[in-house]
């Protein structure tokens, strides 16, 4: 029986703790994070994205606050007054007709008022209702723009990190090869087959590779921190990235026959939304010539008595309903100038759209040219890598056969190492230039 109760208790603990464990899992990355994992985490945790989502909520609350003026506005007020000296009014005498000062009213008065006002036409409230959807769209577009920036920045930081890791791996392989070469050169020197310059050259090459690998090792740590910062990942938490080398190579391809369409860019869409708001602002300023109309209702409870203790013994209520119309007739031309300003702002925005269209075309042309150049360079460097690999293999065999000197081997090794490092540098340049092309085309969307 005791065992069964323990089993039940353990089951309850597991059930209750499951949401907590689930939350921890959802808030942390898997041990090996691929690029989509990093992007997904960044979109949920990057501060600028979270701020944009909060800005959307603020925009929605602001809209609801402005639209609340369409509802009936109910207010209440209360006051208590004690006259130290009653106000005097001149009242004509019934017999002589002479006006004599007479004190009117009670020394103690109190009023409780209830008022109701309903906007019938108010340009401020009308503007809020006409532009509510545009403000919502604008807030969402700012979020989309920030998400695009996050995706691009995280992708570039990810590519930069893994390319540096691959270069580190290349140098580690090179160091292993150089250590074998040093051992071979030392054995041949001790056997009297070569002079001491061969092991010395091997040692120099090995030291250079070790120093270069140490630099890359330190860079990997810093680039991990850059990636974490772009993701909004806790800087002290562990993060390990993973990638598929073949897939990474396949990701360099891009359709270069696409045409730039400025309307697909989020910046263009933001300007279009801004144009809607500016058009609404023109109408708002034109409405300034129309009256503001309100329906009103009041109910007042008036208490008066010379004795303060009996102030609330009797009330004298009054009530009213009415229509309030306010029309500014002359404001020194201010309404005309404000309308002209609003119309000029609309015209200025048209030039902003024209400028952005030209900038998008230029940006795409530059990004595409950079991508094509980097891709051509990458293909050439890959061919150079294959050639350097073959040259090193042949020269190494010739050296072991006594045909070539160790200097030739050292040069071939350096050429091979540089060729492999250059391939990864070129791959990084292709990948980030591809991102720039996709961004200029507006392909990265949410």
Secondary structure, 3 states (H helix, E strand, C coil): CHHHHHHHHHHHHHHHHHHHHHHHHHCCCCCCECHHHHHHHHHHHCHHHHHHHHHHHHHHHHHHHHHHHHCCEEEEEEEEEECCCCCEEEEECCCCCCEEEEECCCCEEEEEEEEEEEEEECHHHHHHHHHHHHHHHHHHHHHHHHHHHHHHHHHHHHHHHHHHHHHHHHHHHHHHHHHHHHHHHHHHHHCCCCCCHHHHHHHHHHHHHHHHHHHHHHHHHHHHHHHHHHHCCCCCCCCCECCCHHHHHHCCCCCCCCCCCHHHCHHHHHHHHHHHHHHHHHHHHHHHHCCEEEEEEEEEEEEEECCHHHHHHCECCEEEEEEEEECCCCCCCHHHHHHHHHHHHHHHHHHHHHHHHHHHHHHHHHHHHHHHHHHHHHHHHHHHHHHHHHHHHHHHHHHHCCCCCHHHHHHHHHHHHHHHHHHHHHHHHHHHHHHHHHHHHCCCCC
